[in-house]
């Protein structure tokens, strides 16, 4: 895999976070009934979106792909140019049945979990159980110094609910933190065959999509078995590969000041899930609800975005943290980006930097030079088939007066700057260079404020600035970084990079309607 480095200077290139250069020119909290209908027959987008889609003759097409060029007219000289590839999942189009869920919860029951924390985890899991259907399966693993399977993947029918309730009732605080043993045991549960007794007309049929995930909850550092981040990530990667067709996502939940944000963020990235920082007990239910709402609204799995460049056009950089692969063939490059699973109404915006040759070297269509073609594919859990989107061309006019910059591209450049600066500031702070980290954050704030006229007032850019200002204000010393700021920065960086909410107000801009509803419902857990 390769993302590449920018090889030709340009005013709006994707820079290193410590050399920020910006272009010089131009509600979740609503209460819901706990029997929210989308949990039974979840619906895809708003009625208005559905009507517009039908009017466009796209009733059977669910994913939507579009391209935005930095500008429509560029110089005839060789140059670099940015573009954004945007892919959006469907919202609600009637009562479409969601895919069944296979969820394993791996729960920390070490000594530090005693009291209110473990009680709220228990109540949250009970609340979650009430909103799963009989064709869903839930598994439970507890860990302290020892690891115990409280329940294998169990159907959430009447009998299964009784067994799961009894298992949750037995959850009590214990001793140390064998996090690695708990996680590996939880992943292993996804390999088991479903009990024959659970078969019913509600069970998944051959070829039906299944959503698989593991939730890992902890409030401390791994201090039994594998103790280092690299060792645990290595064993987790190996276990995920062994799962093959039963591979699951991993979402991690870190409570309080003593867990390792680096470890949980890397495990979540490795598993294609999210890392949520839970600052206090009141957020436990919301964090679990937010993650569950996404899983229950999964529309597409194994989503890929491709960019086939024309011969002569080079890829300077793919500005993304998603896994990428660049292949050379017949004198041209093809970029593939693995986006994982998409939830209802989610979108992914991928910023790329292209190297253009002098005018006249490329094919011309309708007066524009063709730079390449974008395409996308993903397995639709609604239609039980792979959906392949038609190619969308990337093209520009050459040699005329420079055109206006597209604000969609500039917004993604701002997002990339915010993500990269959080990443670099974390690296500096991890080495104890707190003052250097603060200076870098201050530079980023000024760069974002100086973005194109009007863009600095855009909601998302205001959010990026507020995120960085909050981190800089909290980053007083090494102890503040260790106990709190490292968690916030890791959560924000991952949320913006993966464009998915992560139990922080600043990342709610990425939350879909289903995620907001479920999070609001779980807020009532006490």
Secondary structure as UniProt FT lines:
FT   TURN            11..12
FT   TURN            17..18
FT   TURN            28..29
FT   TURN            34..35
FT   HELIX           38..41
FT   HELIX           47..55
FT   TURN            56..57
FT   TURN            59..60
FT   STRAND          64..69
FT   STRAND          73..74
FT   STRAND          79..88
FT   STRAND          100..108
FT   HELIX           111..113
FT   TURN            114..115
FT   HELIX           116..130
FT   TURN            134..135
FT   STRAND          137..143
FT   STRAND          147..155
FT   HELIX           158..169
FT   HELIX           179..188
FT   HELIX           189..191
FT   HELIX           196..198
FT   TURN            201..202
FT   TURN            206..207
FT   STRAND          210..218
FT   HELIX           229..243
FT   HELIX           244..246
FT   STRAND          249..255
FT   HELIX           261..270
FT   STRAND          272..278
FT   HELIX           281..283
FT   HELIX           284..296
FT   STRAND          298..309
FT   TURN            311..312
FT   STRAND          314..319
FT   STRAND          323..329
FT   TURN            330..331
FT   STRAND          332..343
FT   TURN            344..345
FT   STRAND          347..356
FT   TURN            359..360
FT   STRAND          364..365
FT   TURN            366..367
FT   STRAND          368..380
FT   TURN            381..384
FT   STRAND          385..388
FT   STRAND          392..398
FT   HELIX           407..430
FT   TURN            431..432
FT   HELIX           434..449
FT   TURN            453..454
FT   HELIX           455..457
FT   HELIX           459..474
FT   HELIX           478..480
FT   HELIX           481..485
FT   HELIX           486..498
FT   HELIX           505..510
FT   HELIX           513..522
FT   TURN            523..524
//
